Amino acid sequence: MNALFEKLFRLNDHQTTVGKESLAGVISFLSIVYIIAVNSTILSDAGIPLEAGIFATVASAFVGCVIMAFWANAPLILVPGMGINALFTYTMVQSMGLSWQEGLLAVVISGFLFIALAFSRLSAKIVSSIPHSLKEAITVGVGLFLTFIGLQKGKLVVPSENTFVALGDLSDPFVISTLLTLIITIVLFIRNVKGNFLLSMIAGSVLAFLLGVRSGAEKGQSAGSVNDFFSSFGTLSFGAIGDVAFWAAVFSLTMVLIFENIGLLHGQLGMMNQDGKFPRAFQATAASALLSGVFGTSPTVSSVEGASGIAAGGRTGLTSLITGVLFLSSLLFIPFIKLVPDSAIAPILIVIGALMIQNIKNINLQDLTEGFPAFLIIALIPLTYSIADGIAFGFIAYPLLKLFLGKMHEVSMFMYVSALLFFLNFVLHYIA
């Protein structure tokens, strides 16, 4: 078996082993498994049956990870993206008036457009046309976003009417469990203990049990009837294909998929110095996004939580394959997965966010024509709770500042076009 994995994934060339890759795959899975319950719940708000949402989430994650593993040989995890699922449900369906079946068709068409770009020569030109400062800013912004999610999941910050968020109750056993697990996570990571994140999750789960903390986000969810699992598979409707709202939705999804994944892939591959894998990873992501609509969910993206597997030593597609297989098997073991509480997952997200924020040192903040658009991306991704909106504001501001200060020659034509498209997207959303 080791020889087969070596042949498929070139483990020796990547200075890794089956054991390291398997451990990284498990850690990636445990870091992102919450998406099964969360994504299916969000999809249910669009009208998709909960059971169908569970199946679609698991199936799209499994197939996406397998494509990434064998096509790109990268340890990246493809799952239905947070933010994009909200765009699908609360904007496309609830605000723009599409049915969920029409929304799934929009996902498929966006996926086709994404694939056409990813497999064309234009893809490389687009990637090279995006300023380095904006690429790094997306990574930093997503890092802050991930940190914020971790702080929320760990109840270290809570909603507040007066101050947006406030410090959590430090006497709450859940918060105490999170803080103790965070200390353990940081110490294990700094000391470079093998399997540090997995060990911290186990320790955090034990601490939570001792403190009487119940398991996290998935509690109370039910898998429902097996017959209902496939009710959204291939359920596409062409009823709104002639409407402005439908094509506004397609445009929004396509733009978000392209730019969000460019930033995510750039950041995660950069963590391993594997930038050469970007083209195939980009193509794998595009194919997975298209298939998501067929399975019955919002598009998959390269999961930021996949950085936990990279930090744990994952370097090849074997990590992705292991994660994908675990996703498939999770349909049988969801009750056991729920035993890992949010207080044990949140510290890992916080540490990963801290790792991604380090990219800010690569941004020239002294030149405000570079630094201010980057700042907008960094600030607005977590503050708007939307990766798409944060990217849009930065991409609009960049060419405008260069133009007003007589530096228009420093901006590629693609950036001018993308800024205009992002602006028109805001207009279309307003009209729709």
Solvent accessible surface area in square Angstrom, and as a share of the most:
residue,aa,sasa,rsa
1,M,157,0.70
2,N,101,0.52
3,A,81,0.63
4,L,87,0.44
5,F,34,0.14
6,E,53,0.24
7,K,167,0.71
8,L,79,0.39
9,F,1,0.00
10,R,114,0.41
11,L,7,0.04
12,N,109,0.56
13,D,105,0.55
14,H,31,0.14
15,Q,161,0.72
16,T,8,0.05
17,T,72,0.42
18,V,37,0.21
19,G,49,0.47
20,K,91,0.38
21,E,0,0.00
22,S,34,0.22
23,L,50,0.25
24,A,0,0.00
25,G,0,0.00
26,V,48,0.28
27,I,0,0.00
28,S,0,0.00
29,F,12,0.05
30,L,31,0.16
31,S,0,0.00
32,I,3,0.01
33,V,10,0.06
34,Y,17,0.07
35,I,1,0.00
36,I,7,0.04
37,A,8,0.06
38,V,36,0.20
39,N,0,0.00
40,S,1,0.01
41,T,52,0.30
42,I,23,0.12
43,L,0,0.00
44,S,41,0.26
45,D,69,0.36
46,A,9,0.07
47,G,45,0.43
48,I,2,0.01
49,P,51,0.32
50,L,47,0.23
51,E,33,0.15
52,A,0,0.00
53,G,0,0.00
54,I,6,0.03
55,F,31,0.13
56,A,0,0.00
57,T,0,0.00
58,V,1,0.00
59,A,11,0.08
60,S,2,0.02
61,A,0,0.00
62,F,53,0.22
63,V,35,0.20
64,G,0,0.00
65,C,0,0.00
66,V,39,0.23
67,I,40,0.20
68,M,0,0.00
69,A,1,0.01
70,F,103,0.43
71,W,101,0.35
72,A,5,0.04
73,N,14,0.07
74,A,0,0.00
75,P,0,0.00
76,L,0,0.00
77,I,0,0.00
78,L,0,0.00
79,V,3,0.02
80,P,0,0.00
81,G,2,0.02
82,M,58,0.26
83,G,25,0.24
84,I,2,0.01
85,N,0,0.00
86,A,35,0.28
87,L,28,0.14
88,F,0,0.00
89,T,0,0.00
90,Y,87,0.33
91,T,36,0.21
92,M,0,0.00
93,V,20,0.11
94,Q,102,0.45
95,S,79,0.51
96,M,18,0.08
97,G,63,0.60
98,L,8,0.04
99,S,45,0.29
100,W,34,0.12
101,Q,50,0.22
102,E,25,0.11
103,G,0,0.00
104,L,0,0.00
105,L,6,0.03
106,A,0,0.00
107,V,0,0.00
108,V,12,0.07
109,I,33,0.17
110,S,0,0.00
111,G,0,0.00
112,F,123,0.51
113,L,86,0.43
114,F,0,0.00
115,I,45,0.23
116,A,66,0.51
117,L,21,0.10
118,A,4,0.03
119,F,108,0.45
120,S,48,0.31
121,R,217,0.79
122,L,99,0.49
123,S,10,0.06
124,A,71,0.55
125,K,131,0.55
126,I,12,0.06
127,V,27,0.16
128,S,90,0.58
129,S,28,0.18
130,I,5,0.03
131,P,21,0.13
132,H,103,0.46
133,S,6,0.04
134,L,0,0.00
135,K,25,0.11
136,E,7,0.03
137,A,0,0.00
138,I,1,0.00
139,T,4,0.02
140,V,1,0.01
141,G,0,0.00
142,V,0,0.00
143,G,0,0.00
144,L,61,0.30
145,F,11,0.04
146,L,1,0.00
147,T,24,0.14
148,F,28,0.12
149,I,21,0.11
150,G,0,0.00
151,L,47,0.23
152,Q,64,0.29
153,K,31,0.13
154,G,0,0.00
155,K,88,0.37
156,L,13,0.07
157,V,26,0.15
158,V,51,0.29
159,P,119,0.75
160,S,35,0.23
161,E,180,0.81
162,N,143,0.74
163,T,90,0.52
164,F,125,0.52
165,V,43,0.25
166,A,39,0.31
167,L,124,0.62
168,G,6,0.05
169,D,90,0.46
170,L,97,0.48
171,S,82,0.53
172,D,41,0.21
173,P,61,0.38
174,F,23,0.09
175,V,1,0.01
176,I,63,0.32
177,S,0,0.00
178,T,0,0.00
179,L,63,0.32
180,L,73,0.36
181,T,0,0.00
182,L,29,0.14
183,I,102,0.52
184,I,55,0.28
185,T,1,0.00
186,I,70,0.35
187,V,72,0.42
188,L,34,0.17
189,F,54,0.23
190,I,132,0.67
191,R,177,0.65
192,N,123,0.63
193,V,48,0.28
194,K,172,0.73
195,G,7,0.07
196,N,8,0.04
197,F,0,0.00
198,L,36,0.18
199,L,79,0.39
200,S,0,0.00
201,M,4,0.02
202,I,96,0.49
203,A,30,0.23
204,G,0,0.00
205,S,27,0.18
206,V,78,0.45
207,L,39,0.19
208,A,1,0.01
209,F,161,0.67
210,L,128,0.64
211,L,66,0.33
212,G,62,0.59
213,V,22,0.12
214,R,173,0.63
215,S,28,0.18
216,G,9,0.09
217,A,43,0.34
218,E,13,0.06
219,K,98,0.42
220,G,83,0.80
221,Q,59,0.26
222,S,68,0.44
223,A,43,0.33
224,G,40,0.38
225,S,53,0.34
226,V,112,0.64
227,N,133,0.68
228,D,60,0.31
229,F,21,0.09
230,F,116,0.48
231,S,55,0.36
232,S,0,0.00
233,F,98,0.41
234,G,42,0.40
235,T,43,0.25
236,L,57,0.28
237,S,34,0.22
238,F,128,0.53
239,G,65,0.63
240,A,6,0.05
241,I,66,0.33
242,G,72,0.70
243,D,74,0.38
244,V,96,0.55
245,A,20,0.16
246,F,1,0.00
247,W,114,0.40
248,A,1,0.01
249,A,0,0.00
250,V,3,0.02
251,F,42,0.17
252,S,1,0.01
253,L,0,0.00
254,T,16,0.09
255,M,14,0.06
256,V,10,0.06
257,L,0,0.00
258,I,17,0.09
259,F,5,0.02
260,E,4,0.02
261,N,0,0.00
262,I,2,0.01
263,G,0,0.00
264,L,3,0.02
265,L,0,0.00
266,H,40,0.18
267,G,4,0.03
268,Q,0,0.00
269,L,1,0.00
270,G,33,0.32
271,M,68,0.31
272,M,17,0.08
273,N,136,0.70
274,Q,23,0.10
275,D,81,0.42
276,G,74,0.71
277,K,31,0.13
278,F,23,0.09
279,P,74,0.47
280,R,111,0.41
281,A,0,0.00
282,F,2,0.01
283,Q,27,0.12
284,A,1,0.01
285,T,0,0.00
286,A,0,0.00
287,A,26,0.20
288,S,2,0.02
289,A,1,0.00
290,L,20,0.10
291,L,59,0.29
292,S,0,0.00
293,G,0,0.00
294,V,43,0.25
295,F,31,0.13
296,G,0,0.00
297,T,0,0.00
298,S,0,0.00
299,P,0,0.00
300,T,0,0.00
301,V,7,0.04
302,S,0,0.00
303,S,4,0.03
304,V,22,0.12
305,E,7,0.03
306,G,1,0.01
307,A,0,0.00
308,S,0,0.00
309,G,0,0.00
310,I,2,0.01
311,A,30,0.23
312,A,19,0.14
313,G,19,0.18
314,G,0,0.00
315,R,69,0.25
316,T,0,0.00
317,G,0,0.00
318,L,0,0.00
319,T,0,0.00
320,S,0,0.00
321,L,29,0.14
322,I,41,0.21
323,T,0,0.00
324,G,0,0.00
325,V,74,0.43
326,L,48,0.24
327,F,0,0.00
328,L,84,0.42
329,S,37,0.24
330,S,2,0.01
331,L,56,0.28
332,L,139,0.69
333,F,102,0.43
334,I,25,0.13
335,P,89,0.56
336,F,131,0.55
337,I,21,0.10
338,K,29,0.12
339,L,123,0.61
340,V,34,0.19
341,P,3,0.02
342,D,22,0.11
343,S,0,0.00
344,A,0,0.00
345,I,11,0.06
346,A,0,0.00
347,P,0,0.00
348,I,0,0.00
349,L,0,0.00
350,I,24,0.12
351,V,13,0.07
352,I,0,0.00
353,G,0,0.00
354,A,54,0.42
355,L,38,0.19
356,M,4,0.02
357,I,48,0.24
358,Q,97,0.43
359,N,34,0.18
360,I,67,0.34
361,K,153,0.65
362,N,66,0.34
363,I,12,0.06
364,N,81,0.42
365,L,81,0.40
366,Q,169,0.75
367,D,39,0.20
368,L,121,0.60
369,T,4,0.03
370,E,31,0.14
371,G,2,0.02
372,F,85,0.35
373,P,0,0.00
374,A,0,0.00
375,F,106,0.44
376,L,34,0.17
377,I,0,0.00
378,I,15,0.08
379,A,20,0.15
380,L,38,0.19
381,I,0,0.00
382,P,15,0.09
383,L,117,0.58
384,T,57,0.33
385,Y,101,0.38
386,S,23,0.15
387,I,11,0.05
388,A,25,0.19
389,D,53,0.27
390,G,0,0.00
391,I,2,0.01
392,A,4,0.03
393,F,93,0.39
394,G,0,0.00
395,F,0,0.00
396,I,29,0.15
397,A,15,0.12
398,Y,6,0.02
399,P,3,0.02
400,L,79,0.39
401,L,50,0.25
402,K,0,0.00
403,L,79,0.40
404,F,148,0.62
405,L,112,0.56
406,G,44,0.42
407,K,64,0.27
408,M,85,0.38
409,H,146,0.65
410,E,87,0.39
411,V,14,0.08
412,S,37,0.24
413,M,143,0.64
414,F,46,0.19
415,M,1,0.00
416,Y,62,0.24
417,V,67,0.39
418,S,2,0.01
419,A,12,0.10
420,L,100,0.50
421,L,58,0.29
422,F,5,0.02
423,F,109,0.45
424,L,74,0.37
425,N,15,0.08
426,F,64,0.27
427,V,52,0.30
428,L,51,0.25
429,H,54,0.24
430,Y,196,0.75
431,I,116,0.59
432,A,47,0.36
